[in-house]
């Protein structure tokens, strides 16, 4: 799995993510500072990605969706940190993106 992040201490663009182990990913989630503009995301070997942002302790998952290889829309859901860690762990362990969407209860943005 690879990660990308944008916050005060680290800036790794989504188009150039770097490899990360699950334990390090979970640690980054614990240390993540949310201000509404920062984000952290993960990309699997198949190129699917999930991204998280939020304010205070209110996390939001953002899952881009594609149709015929082109960006279609994204699905979002409010989640807590335990849910974030569970989703990242499942994603890291190979859960297909459609199952991640179901697990997160993400819906298309309005």
N, C-alpha and C positions, 0 to 999 in steps of 0.2 A: 504494500500500500504506500501511497505517496500523500504528502500533505502540502497545503498552501495556506498562507496566513497573512493577515494584515492587521497589525496593531502597533503600539508605540515602540515595542522592542524588536519586532521582526517583520520583514516584508518579503514574502515568497509568493510571486505571482501565480495565479491559477493556470497560466499557460506554460509554467515551468516548475511543477511541483517536485519535491525531493522525497526520497524514501524515508520511511519511519517505521519503527517497531510499535506494536500495540501498546506496550507499557509506556513508551515515550508519548504516544498520542494521548493516552488517558491522563498523563501528567500535564501535558499542554492544555488539555481541557480544564483541569483543576486550576491552572495558573492563568487562564484566559481572562483578560479584562474586557468587560462588555461596556460599550458606550453608545451603542446604536449604529456605529459606523465600522467598527472592527469586525472581522470575520475569520473563521478557521474552517478549512474544508479538507476533505479527503477524497482521493481518487483511487479506484481499484485497478487491477491489471487490465480489465476490459474497457477502461476509459470512462466508466460511470463515476459520477461524483455526488457528494453530499456536502452541504455547507451549513454552518451554524453562525448565528449572530445573536444579538440581544442587548437588553438594557437591564442593569442590576442583576437580579437572579432569574429574569424572564428570558429563556432561550427560545430561539426560533430556528427550525430546520428548514432549509431551502433545497429542494431537489429538482435540478433542471431535467426537463423531459425533451426527447427528440423524436421526430417523425421523419422517416426516410433519410436519416443521417443529419437532418437540420434541426436547430433549436426550435422547439415548439412552444414551450411555456415552462413554468416551474410550479411545483407543488410546495406548500408550506404548512407547517403546524407549530403550535406552541408546545414546547416540551420542557421538562425539568432536567437538571443535570444528571440524575440517575438514568433517565430515559436517553439522554444524549450518549452517555457512556455505553449503555446497552446497545444502542443502534450502531455506534462506531465499532464495538466489539463484534457484533454480527456481520457488519459490512466487511471488517478486516478478515473475518473467518470465512468469507465467500458467499454471504447471503446475496442472492440476486437483487438488483435494484427494485424490481417490482415488489418483492417481499419487504424490502426496506420501506417502501412507500406505504404498504399496508400496515407494517409494524408501527410506523410513526403517525399513522392516521392523517397523513398530509393530503391537502386538497389543493386544487388549482387556485392560484391567486385570483382575486376578484378585481 
